[in-house]
Amino acid sequence: MNTATCFQPDAECQDRAALEQLQLERLEATLSRVHRSVPFYRQRFDALGFDPESLRDPADLRRLPFTTKDDLRLAHPYGLFAVPLRDVVRLHASSGTTGQPTVVGYTRNDLETWAALVARLLVAGGVTRDDVVQVAFNYGLFTGAFGLHAGAERLGCSVIPASSGHTRKQIAVMQDYRTTALVSTPSYALQVADTMAELGVDRNALALRHGLFGAEPWSEGLRRELEERLGITATDNYGLSEVMGPGVAGECLARTGLHVAEDHFLVEVVHPETLQPVAPGELGELVITTLTREAFPLIRYRTRDLTRLLPGPCPCGRTLGRMARLAGRTDDLLIVKGAKFFPSQVEAVLLEVEGAAPHFVIEVSRPGALDEATVLVEVTEASFSDELRRMTELKQRLERRLASELGVTLEVKLVGRGTLARSEGKASRVVDRRRP
């Protein structure tokens, strides 16, 4: 591998034995620091008789309990900070999509580390200092916009802080400023593509080459759709506000999984119900321990995100371990008539059936004793027809494919293009209409 394609080649391509030793040293330092500085962790360690100085192997970490989002909420706002507030130079918060937002803090060193890790994923996705990066995340307490912005500046790119929304203006900016890289959620990138089609904007008239998308699970089918309609190479990236923000992991151009910044994060995958480690390559819940966070270190944080750790080396030559793209979140898991599935699986089916647009909402209700789900699906303009027979055939085709893929029969309702609400942030795919 040409290490010039890495932002920090010494870190991203280091010998595995050296990396594992670095992880152990940083883990020891982190555990000692939280025991000394965070009462929450000190009480937990002492109750178990756990001495951070006794750590000899990262596997010893399994002796400690998990940290959950409820723990963060109970400590709101500053109860888990490991430094005085005077040393915290930035505050962010989670998006709050599953409850009360959680507050996280950053020291100046934390911000420098964050920018470098985001620069890594940008380079891995093909971005260089010559690119013009348009950040279409909302600038606010959510970490996405500021994280990608700082990383792009650290790399030396020209950055356009476009924020989210105002899609027609976003496209005008792309045209005028010759944007080469779009940073957003995949669902918002789809909205950009739809609006370009409405305005008659030819993708070839843009300078756009890269799409770096994250903040929500998305399918390979949507990747292909975005690449075709926007004329880009689309890569996935992962992060969460509680741990840092974007930069925890990101795809390289080989796109064989997301490289985890293992020199800064120790990752585990556990069964979401038994909480025991799963076999290598098996799907489970991602658990993260921070190794270098100063203001807000977390020990064994349950992310609720479902993924797999991938074995073997990557063709790109990076030695950092890889995780699969997210299958979904434990919070998003739908159970209908005994069958379990995620909204991303529905999206994958819709993108394979001609006539269906990748805009959908799953409505869950409980008219009787069992939950039922209806999928509202927009129909592409080319397939829309007043002819009842054609619409009925499309509806039946979708219901058959969904039943085959998900193992449960879902009702499909076809709606016209533009009927379903668009999101400028994370897409909301499920509407729960069950009686309380």
SENULO-302967 format. One record per residue (C-alpha): residue in one letter; x, y, z. Coordinates in Angstrom, 3 decimals, padded with zeros to 6 digits, m for minus. Example, Ala and Ser with C-alpha at 12.3 -4.5 7.8 and 13.67 -1.06 7.14 Angstrom:
REM SENULO-302967
+------+----------+----------+----------+
! type !        x !        y !        z !
+------+----------+----------+----------+
!    a !  012.300 ! m004.500 !  007.800 !
!    s !  013.670 ! m001.060 !  007.140 !
+------+----------+----------+----------+
//
This chain:
REM SENULO-302967
+------+----------+----------+----------+
! type !        x !        y !        z !
+------+----------+----------+----------+
!    m !  000.000 !  000.000 !  000.000 !
!    n !  001.157 !  003.569 ! m000.712 !
!    t !  001.019 !  005.100 !  002.758 !
!    a !  000.510 !  008.512 !  001.151 !
!    t ! m003.153 !  007.490 !  000.914 !
!    c ! m003.387 !  007.565 !  004.731 !
!    f ! m003.667 !  010.736 !  006.770 !
!    q ! m001.640 !  009.217 !  009.631 !
!    p !  000.188 !  006.233 !  008.082 !
!    d !  002.205 !  005.470 !  011.226 !
!    a ! m001.040 !  004.950 !  013.143 !
!    e ! m003.235 !  003.466 !  010.416 !
!    c ! m000.670 !  000.963 !  009.138 !
!    q !  001.237 !  000.071 !  012.291 !
!    d !  002.214 ! m003.446 !  013.272 !
!    r ! m000.637 ! m005.244 !  015.061 !
!    a !  001.541 ! m006.251 !  018.012 !
!    a !  002.570 ! m002.625 !  018.514 !
!    l ! m001.058 ! m001.513 !  018.227 !
!    e ! m002.215 ! m004.022 !  020.825 !
!    q !  000.509 ! m002.904 !  023.237 !
!    l ! m000.521 !  000.721 !  022.690 !
!    q ! m004.147 ! m000.205 !  023.389 !
!    l ! m003.182 ! m001.894 !  026.646 !
!    e ! m001.105 !  001.067 !  027.825 !
!    r ! m003.834 !  003.561 !  026.979 !
!    l ! m006.509 !  001.369 !  028.566 !
!    e ! m004.514 !  001.137 !  031.803 !
!    a ! m004.105 !  004.906 !  031.864 !
!    t ! m007.794 !  005.509 !  031.155 !
!    l ! m009.019 !  003.124 !  033.853 !
!    s ! m006.686 !  004.656 !  036.430 !
!    r ! m007.827 !  008.150 !  035.486 !
!    v ! m011.568 !  007.461 !  035.666 !
!    h ! m011.086 !  005.662 !  038.985 !
!    r ! m009.338 !  008.743 !  040.297 !
!    s ! m011.512 !  011.464 !  038.684 !
!    v ! m015.041 !  010.116 !  038.069 !
!    p ! m017.011 !  009.108 !  041.214 !
!    f ! m019.401 !  006.987 !  039.126 !
!    y ! m016.610 !  004.710 !  037.940 !
!    r ! m014.719 !  004.769 !  041.239 !
!    q ! m017.814 !  003.443 !  043.043 !
!    r ! m018.291 !  000.739 !  040.427 !
!    f ! m014.672 ! m000.382 !  040.489 !
!    d ! m014.509 ! m000.391 !  044.285 !
!    a ! m017.761 ! m002.352 !  044.581 !
!    l ! m016.201 ! m005.077 !  042.423 !
!    g ! m012.821 ! m004.919 !  044.101 !
!    f ! m011.319 ! m003.990 !  040.727 !
!    d ! m007.893 ! m002.369 !  040.830 !
!    p ! m007.022 ! m000.616 !  037.530 !
!    e ! m003.355 ! m001.306 !  038.245 !
!    s ! m004.074 ! m005.045 !  038.047 !
!    l ! m005.031 ! m004.928 !  034.360 !
!    r ! m002.805 ! m007.261 !  032.351 !
!    d ! m004.915 ! m007.938 !  029.263 !
!    p ! m007.723 ! m006.035 !  027.493 !
!    a ! m009.885 ! m009.130 !  028.069 !
!    d ! m009.822 ! m008.217 !  031.784 !
!    l ! m012.129 ! m005.363 !  030.827 !
!    r ! m014.993 ! m007.877 !  030.717 !
!    r ! m014.920 ! m007.967 !  034.507 !
!    l ! m016.415 ! m004.463 !  034.480 !
!    p ! m020.103 ! m003.624 !  033.947 !
!    f ! m021.374 ! m001.762 !  030.908 !
!    t ! m022.069 !  001.948 !  030.787 !
!    t ! m025.485 !  002.751 !  029.300 !
!    k ! m027.301 !  005.803 !  028.053 !
!    d ! m029.410 !  005.718 !  031.213 !
!    d ! m026.198 !  006.138 !  033.227 !
!    l ! m025.378 !  009.229 !  031.183 !
!    r ! m028.857 !  010.653 !  031.718 !
!    l ! m028.712 !  010.107 !  035.465 !
!    a ! m025.370 !  011.940 !  035.545 !
!    h ! m026.728 !  014.838 !  033.448 !
!    p ! m025.139 !  017.188 !  032.669 !
!    y ! m021.568 !  016.944 !  033.999 !
!    g ! m021.540 !  013.964 !  036.359 !
!    l ! m019.299 !  011.780 !  034.158 !
!    f ! m016.774 !  014.456 !  033.231 !
!    a ! m013.205 !  013.551 !  034.175 !
!    v ! m011.830 !  017.111 !  034.117 !
!    p ! m012.950 !  020.389 !  035.685 !
!    l ! m015.389 !  022.371 !  033.575 !
!    r ! m012.754 !  025.097 !  033.133 !
!    d ! m010.769 !  022.601 !  031.015 !
!    v ! m013.749 !  021.859 !  028.743 !
!    v ! m013.641 !  024.071 !  025.650 !
!    r ! m016.617 !  022.576 !  023.756 !
!    l ! m019.955 !  021.015 !  024.687 !
!    h ! m022.059 !  018.889 !  022.367 !
!    a ! m025.068 !  016.653 !  022.867 !
!    s ! m026.544 !  013.569 !  021.244 !
!    s ! m029.353 !  014.119 !  018.762 !
!    g ! m031.860 !  012.809 !  021.302 !
!    t ! m033.651 !  010.595 !  018.752 !
!    t ! m034.281 !  007.920 !  021.407 !
!    g ! m034.864 !  010.116 !  024.456 !
!    q ! m033.295 !  012.981 !  026.413 !
!    p ! m030.064 !  014.232 !  024.783 !
!    t ! m026.841 !  013.448 !  026.617 !
!    v ! m024.190 !  016.121 !  027.107 !
!    v ! m020.540 !  015.437 !  026.237 !
!    g ! m017.487 !  017.635 !  026.687 !
!    y ! m014.168 !  018.109 !  024.878 !
!    t ! m010.829 !  019.458 !  026.005 !
!    r ! m008.586 !  021.183 !  023.512 !
!    n ! m006.660 !  017.923 !  023.057 !
!    d ! m009.956 !  016.079 !  022.490 !
!    l ! m010.828 !  018.476 !  019.660 !
!    e ! m007.404 !  018.016 !  018.054 !
!    t ! m007.746 !  014.225 !  018.233 !
!    w ! m011.270 !  014.414 !  016.820 !
!    a ! m010.190 !  016.517 !  013.844 !
!    a ! m007.353 !  014.098 !  013.044 !
!    l ! m009.602 !  011.035 !  013.187 !
!    v ! m012.153 !  012.653 !  010.866 !
!    a ! m009.322 !  013.612 !  008.499 !
!    r ! m008.401 !  009.908 !  008.440 !
!    l ! m011.846 !  008.848 !  007.231 !
!    l ! m011.964 !  011.641 !  004.654 !
!    v ! m008.648 !  010.500 !  003.161 !
!    a ! m009.793 !  006.880 !  003.296 !
!    g ! m012.863 !  007.916 !  001.281 !
!    g ! m010.718 !  009.495 ! m001.426 !
!    v ! m010.790 !  013.139 ! m000.319 !
!    t ! m007.594 !  015.222 ! m000.628 !
!    r ! m006.586 !  018.729 !  000.408 !
!    d ! m007.568 !  019.874 ! m003.103 !
!    d ! m011.236 !  019.042 ! m002.547 !
!    v ! m014.114 !  021.397 ! m001.797 !
!    v ! m016.190 !  019.810 !  000.976 !
!    q ! m019.835 !  020.798 !  001.447 !
!    v ! m021.067 !  019.949 !  004.955 !
!    a ! m024.832 !  019.427 !  004.850 !
!    f ! m025.303 !  018.402 !  008.469 !
!    n ! m027.080 !  020.752 !  010.854 !
!    y ! m024.659 !  022.991 !  012.760 !
!    g ! m025.715 !  022.806 !  016.398 !
!    l ! m025.354 !  020.550 !  019.422 !
!    f ! m025.298 !  017.471 !  017.153 !
!    t ! m021.667 !  016.473 !  016.514 !
!    g ! m021.857 !  015.667 !  012.800 !
!    a ! m021.357 !  019.091 !  011.237 !
!    f ! m018.599 !  020.383 !  013.515 !
!    g ! m016.751 !  017.053 !  013.450 !
!    l ! m016.637 !  016.763 !  009.666 !
!    h ! m015.929 !  020.476 !  009.309 !
!    a ! m012.900 !  020.357 !  011.609 !
!    g ! m011.586 !  017.184 !  009.992 !
!    a ! m011.825 !  018.663 !  006.507 !
!    e ! m010.034 !  021.813 !  007.635 !
!    r ! m007.353 !  019.696 !  009.323 !
!    l ! m006.829 !  017.923 !  006.004 !
!    g ! m006.541 !  021.277 !  004.240 !
!    c ! m009.752 !  021.168 !  002.204 !
!    s ! m011.897 !  024.157 !  001.325 !
!    v ! m014.983 !  023.782 !  003.534 !
!    i ! m018.486 !  025.057 !  002.777 !
!    p ! m020.558 !  025.112 !  006.028 !
!    a ! m023.862 !  024.778 !  004.172 !
!    s ! m025.700 !  023.177 !  007.124 !
!    s ! m028.827 !  021.101 !  006.453 !
!    g ! m032.006 !  021.935 !  004.562 !
!    h ! m032.686 !  024.500 !  001.820 !
!    t ! m032.001 !  021.783 ! m000.747 !
!    r ! m032.355 !  023.991 ! m003.814 !
!    k ! m029.813 !  026.361 ! m002.328 !
!    q ! m027.522 !  023.425 ! m001.557 !
!    i ! m027.588 !  022.471 ! m005.228 !
!    a ! m026.955 !  026.076 ! m006.310 !
!    v ! m023.939 !  026.160 ! m003.989 !
!    m ! m022.672 !  022.905 ! m005.526 !
!    q ! m022.948 !  024.461 ! m008.963 !
!    d ! m021.431 !  027.844 ! m008.092 !
!    y ! m018.647 !  026.750 ! m005.749 !
!    r ! m017.724 !  023.558 ! m007.628 !
!    t ! m018.272 !  021.269 ! m004.650 !
!    t ! m016.381 !  017.987 ! m005.008 !
!    a ! m017.393 !  016.191 ! m001.773 !
!    l ! m020.810 !  016.084 ! m000.111 !
!    v ! m021.059 !  015.254 !  003.591 !
!    s ! m024.548 !  014.411 !  004.927 !
!    t ! m026.871 !  011.636 !  005.952 !
!    p ! m027.595 !  009.193 !  003.101 !
!    s ! m031.305 !  010.013 !  003.295 !
!    y ! m030.572 !  013.715 !  002.789 !
!    a ! m028.274 !  012.921 ! m000.136 !
!    l ! m031.238 !  011.091 ! m001.669 !
!    q ! m033.314 !  014.243 ! m001.208 !
!    v ! m030.604 !  016.211 ! m003.005 !
!    a ! m030.752 !  013.722 ! m005.889 !
!    d ! m034.553 !  013.979 ! m006.059 !
!    t ! m034.421 !  017.772 ! m006.109 !
!    m ! m031.776 !  017.743 ! m008.826 !
!    a ! m034.110 !  015.608 ! m010.924 !
!    e ! m037.001 !  018.023 ! m010.324 !
!    l ! m034.833 !  020.982 ! m011.353 !
!    g ! m033.399 !  019.182 ! m014.374 !
!    v ! m029.833 !  019.473 ! m013.060 !
!    d ! m027.504 !  017.087 ! m014.879 !
!    r ! m025.121 !  015.335 ! m012.497 !
!    n ! m022.375 !  015.709 ! m015.096 !
!    a ! m022.676 !  019.486 ! m014.808 !
!    l ! m021.457 !  019.247 ! m011.209 !
!    a ! m017.897 !  018.752 ! m009.980 !
!    l ! m019.132 !  016.307 ! m007.317 !
!    r ! m016.961 !  013.176 ! m006.962 !
!    h ! m017.231 !  011.975 ! m003.357 !
!    g ! m020.086 !  011.330 ! m000.944 !
!    l ! m019.298 !  010.669 !  002.712 !
!    f ! m022.459 !  009.581 !  004.458 !
!    g ! m023.235 !  008.553 !  008.015 !
!    a ! m025.429 !  009.045 !  011.109 !
!    e ! m027.955 !  006.378 !  010.068 !
!    p ! m027.951 !  002.794 !  008.748 !
!    w ! m028.246 !  002.542 !  004.958 !
!    s ! m028.197 ! m000.279 !  002.459 !
!    e ! m025.925 ! m001.246 ! m000.425 !
!    g ! m028.901 ! m000.618 ! m002.693 !
!    l ! m029.079 !  003.005 ! m001.560 !
!    r ! m025.326 !  003.328 ! m002.087 !
!    r ! m025.748 !  002.217 ! m005.710 !
!    e ! m028.689 !  004.603 ! m006.169 !
!    l ! m026.768 !  007.599 ! m004.821 !
!    e ! m023.662 !  006.792 ! m006.843 !
!    e ! m025.663 !  006.510 ! m010.047 !
!    r ! m027.790 !  009.611 ! m009.543 !
!    l ! m025.086 !  011.899 ! m008.130 !
!    g ! m022.098 !  010.565 ! m010.061 !
!    i ! m020.041 !  009.944 ! m006.928 !
!    t ! m018.162 !  007.309 ! m004.983 !
!    a ! m020.115 !  006.878 ! m001.750 !
!    t ! m018.473 !  005.744 !  001.491 !
!    d ! m019.900 !  005.046 !  004.923 !
!    n ! m018.601 !  006.443 !  008.192 !
!    y ! m019.543 !  005.847 !  011.808 !
!    g ! m019.497 !  007.691 !  015.085 !
!    l ! m021.776 !  008.588 !  017.947 !
!    s ! m021.949 !  011.710 !  020.019 !
!    e ! m021.467 !  010.001 !  023.367 !
!    v ! m018.129 !  008.514 !  022.313 !
!    m ! m016.799 !  011.411 !  020.207 !
!    g ! m018.836 !  011.971 !  017.061 !
!    p ! m017.881 !  011.014 !  013.488 !
!    g ! m014.404 !  009.553 !  013.157 !
!    v ! m014.782 !  006.360 !  015.181 !
!    a ! m014.720 !  004.307 !  011.972 !
!    g ! m014.874 !  004.830 !  008.229 !
!    e ! m014.709 !  002.994 !  004.929 !
!    c ! m011.721 !  003.097 !  002.629 !
!    l ! m012.156 !  002.888 ! m001.126 !
!    a ! m011.952 ! m000.916 ! m000.996 !
!    r ! m015.296 ! m000.715 !  000.866 !
!    t ! m014.859 ! m004.017 !  002.645 !
!    g ! m015.917 ! m002.671 !  006.031 !
!    l ! m015.257 !  000.371 !  008.185 !
!    h ! m011.772 !  000.740 !  009.667 !
!    v ! m012.029 !  001.358 !  013.419 !
!    a ! m009.654 !  003.891 !  014.999 !
!    e ! m008.413 !  001.173 !  017.349 !
!    d ! m005.603 !  003.311 !  018.711 !
!    h ! m008.305 !  005.519 !  020.269 !
!    f ! m011.197 !  003.101 !  020.831 !
!    l ! m011.340 ! m000.464 !  022.107 !
!    v ! m014.338 ! m002.272 !  020.614 !
!    e ! m016.260 ! m005.394 !  021.599 !
!    v ! m019.314 ! m007.051 !  020.067 !
!    v ! m021.746 ! m008.718 !  022.475 !
!    h ! m025.070 ! m010.489 !  022.208 !
!    p ! m027.698 ! m007.766 !  022.817 !
!    e ! m029.691 ! m009.993 !  025.196 !
!    t ! m027.146 ! m012.190 !  026.987 !
!    l ! m024.433 ! m009.472 !  026.806 !
!    q ! m021.842 ! m012.199 !  026.288 !
!    p ! m019.135 ! m011.860 !  023.603 !
!    v ! m020.218 ! m013.219 !  020.232 !
!    a ! m018.039 ! m015.343 !  017.969 !
!    p ! m015.791 ! m013.482 !  015.499 !
!    g ! m017.831 ! m012.340 !  012.512 !
!    e ! m021.166 ! m012.807 !  014.322 !
!    l ! m023.729 ! m009.998 !  014.490 !
!    g ! m024.070 ! m008.288 !  017.847 !
!    e ! m024.138 ! m004.993 !  019.710 !
!    l ! m021.096 ! m002.758 !  019.474 !
!    v ! m019.522 ! m001.791 !  022.815 !
!    i ! m016.864 !  000.937 !  022.915 !
!    t ! m014.268 !  001.947 !  025.493 !
!    t ! m012.505 !  005.247 !  024.825 !
!    l ! m008.707 !  005.163 !  025.151 !
!    t ! m007.721 !  008.820 !  024.754 !
!    r ! m010.748 !  010.970 !  025.634 !
!    e ! m009.829 !  013.462 !  028.338 !
!    a ! m013.069 !  015.243 !  029.217 !
!    f ! m015.571 !  012.429 !  028.757 !
!    p ! m014.051 !  008.934 !  028.888 !
!    l ! m016.464 !  006.022 !  028.697 !
!    i ! m015.898 !  002.426 !  029.789 !
!    r ! m017.716 ! m000.362 !  027.932 !
!    y ! m020.398 !  001.914 !  026.503 !
!    r ! m023.337 !  000.070 !  024.941 !
!    t ! m023.950 !  001.830 !  021.642 !
!    r ! m027.136 ! m000.123 !  020.736 !
!    d ! m025.708 ! m000.338 !  017.194 !
!    l ! m025.578 ! m003.780 !  015.579 !
!    t ! m022.554 ! m004.821 !  013.545 !
!    r ! m019.903 ! m007.542 !  013.088 !
!    l ! m016.147 ! m007.421 !  013.472 !
!    l ! m014.594 ! m008.563 !  010.198 !
!    p ! m011.637 ! m010.950 !  010.058 !
!    g ! m008.605 ! m010.749 !  007.797 !
!    p ! m006.633 ! m007.896 !  006.245 !
!    c ! m008.096 ! m005.181 !  004.043 !
!    p ! m006.820 ! m004.805 !  000.454 !
!    c ! m006.024 ! m001.157 !  001.172 !
!    g ! m003.196 ! m002.152 !  003.511 !
!    r ! m004.474 ! m000.465 !  006.662 !
!    t ! m003.926 ! m002.704 !  009.666 !
!    l ! m006.717 ! m001.202 !  011.773 !
!    g ! m009.526 ! m003.695 !  012.340 !
!    r ! m012.801 ! m003.423 !  010.466 !
!    m ! m016.463 ! m003.558 !  011.382 !
!    a ! m019.358 ! m004.263 !  009.029 !
!    r ! m021.764 ! m001.518 !  008.083 !
!    l ! m024.536 ! m001.155 !  010.633 !
!    a ! m027.402 ! m003.606 !  010.346 !
!    g ! m029.529 ! m001.330 !  012.534 !
!    r ! m030.013 ! m000.422 !  016.163 !
!    t ! m031.512 ! m002.531 !  018.895 !
!    d ! m033.928 !  000.393 !  019.372 !
!    d ! m035.035 !  000.084 !  015.719 !
!    l ! m035.712 ! m003.651 !  015.777 !
!    l ! m039.306 ! m004.359 !  014.768 !
!    i ! m041.065 ! m007.534 !  015.873 !
!    v ! m044.203 ! m008.233 !  013.869 !
!    k ! m046.032 ! m011.552 !  014.258 !
!    g ! m042.873 ! m013.077 !  015.683 !
!    a ! m040.597 ! m011.964 !  012.825 !
!    k ! m037.707 ! m009.582 !  013.588 !
!    f ! m036.430 ! m007.084 !  011.045 !
!    f ! m034.909 ! m003.630 !  010.655 !
!    p ! m036.024 ! m000.687 !  008.476 !
!    s ! m032.752 ! m000.992 !  006.507 !
!    q ! m033.881 ! m004.449 !  005.345 !
!    v ! m037.106 ! m002.946 !  003.989 !
!    e ! m035.089 ! m000.264 !  002.194 !
!    a ! m032.906 ! m002.919 !  000.556 !
!    v ! m035.975 ! m004.698 ! m000.846 !
!    l ! m037.586 ! m001.521 ! m002.193 !
!    l ! m034.433 ! m000.607 ! m004.083 !
!    e ! m034.500 ! m003.947 ! m005.878 !
!    v ! m038.088 ! m003.655 ! m007.123 !
!    e ! m038.586 ! m001.535 ! m010.207 !
!    g ! m041.246 !  001.099 ! m009.716 !
!    a ! m040.705 !  001.636 ! m005.989 !
!    a ! m038.874 !  004.743 ! m004.787 !
!    p ! m036.535 !  004.505 ! m001.759 !
!    h ! m038.842 !  006.744 !  000.286 !
!    f ! m040.887 !  004.773 !  002.781 !
!    v ! m042.394 !  004.766 !  006.261 !
!    i ! m043.336 !  001.748 !  008.353 !
!    e ! m046.500 !  002.288 !  010.413 !
!    v ! m046.816 ! m000.083 !  013.361 !
!    s ! m050.222 ! m000.588 !  014.996 !
!    r ! m051.915 ! m003.013 !  017.361 !
!    p ! m055.573 ! m003.335 !  016.354 !
!    g ! m055.881 ! m006.568 !  018.320 !
!    a ! m053.572 ! m008.766 !  020.328 !
!    l ! m050.719 ! m008.705 !  017.808 !
!    d ! m048.652 ! m005.923 !  016.270 !
!    e ! m049.156 ! m005.247 !  012.579 !
!    a ! m047.054 ! m003.197 !  010.173 !
!    t ! m047.916 ! m001.344 !  006.991 !
!    v ! m045.246 ! m000.043 !  004.633 !
!    l ! m046.097 !  003.210 !  002.870 !
!    v ! m044.004 !  003.332 ! m000.304 !
!    e ! m043.656 !  006.144 ! m002.789 !
!    v ! m043.938 !  005.152 ! m006.434 !
!    t ! m041.459 !  006.482 ! m008.971 !
!    e ! m042.845 !  009.025 ! m011.398 !
!    a ! m042.150 !  006.744 ! m014.362 !
!    s ! m044.143 !  003.923 ! m012.770 !
!    f ! m047.067 !  005.954 ! m011.474 !
!    s ! m050.228 !  005.060 ! m013.290 !
!    d ! m053.952 !  005.627 ! m012.985 !
!    e ! m054.360 !  002.074 ! m014.209 !
!    l ! m055.472 !  000.030 ! m011.217 !
!    r ! m054.052 ! m003.211 ! m012.593 !
!    r ! m050.494 ! m001.881 ! m012.819 !
!    m ! m050.562 ! m000.435 ! m009.309 !
!    t ! m052.037 ! m003.650 ! m007.930 !
!    e ! m049.301 ! m005.702 ! m009.585 !
!    l ! m046.585 ! m003.472 ! m008.093 !
!    k ! m048.178 ! m003.679 ! m004.644 !
!    q ! m048.358 ! m007.479 ! m004.826 !
!    r ! m044.794 ! m007.730 ! m006.109 !
!    l ! m043.524 ! m005.675 ! m003.193 !
!    e ! m045.525 ! m007.673 ! m000.646 !
!    r ! m044.157 ! m010.948 ! m002.037 !
!    r ! m040.554 ! m009.711 ! m001.934 !
!    l ! m040.907 ! m008.367 !  001.583 !
!    a ! m042.476 ! m011.599 !  002.791 !
!    s ! m039.673 ! m013.594 !  001.190 !
!    e ! m036.890 ! m011.459 !  002.663 !
!    l ! m038.350 ! m010.712 !  006.108 !
!    g ! m040.333 ! m013.866 !  006.814 !
!    v ! m043.556 ! m011.997 !  007.541 !
!    t ! m046.391 ! m010.605 !  005.433 !
!    l ! m046.591 ! m006.817 !  005.534 !
!    e ! m049.284 ! m004.739 !  003.895 !
!    v ! m047.964 ! m002.276 !  001.309 !
!    k ! m049.698 !  001.002 !  000.507 !
!    l ! m048.494 !  002.874 ! m002.570 !
!    v ! m048.438 !  006.667 ! m002.400 !
!    g ! m047.512 !  009.348 ! m004.892 !
!    r ! m044.084 !  010.904 ! m005.195 !
!    g ! m043.422 !  013.588 ! m002.575 !
!    t ! m046.208 !  012.339 ! m000.309 !
!    l ! m043.978 !  011.260 !  002.569 !
!    a ! m042.160 !  013.843 !  004.677 !
!    r ! m038.452 !  014.369 !  004.005 !
!    s ! m035.928 !  014.709 !  006.795 !
!    e ! m033.043 !  017.182 !  006.856 !
!    g ! m031.316 !  015.123 !  009.561 !
!    k ! m031.627 !  011.473 !  010.472 !
!    a ! m034.474 !  009.824 !  008.600 !
!    s ! m037.457 !  008.690 !  010.669 !
!    r ! m038.589 !  005.401 !  009.145 !
!    v ! m041.028 !  004.111 !  011.781 !
!    v ! m044.307 !  005.610 !  013.021 !
!    d ! m045.616 !  003.835 !  016.112 !
!    r ! m049.419 !  003.984 !  016.281 !
!    r ! m049.840 !  001.329 !  018.953 !
!    r ! m052.162 !  002.190 !  021.820 !
!    p ! m050.259 !  002.996 !  025.048 !
+------+----------+----------+----------+
//
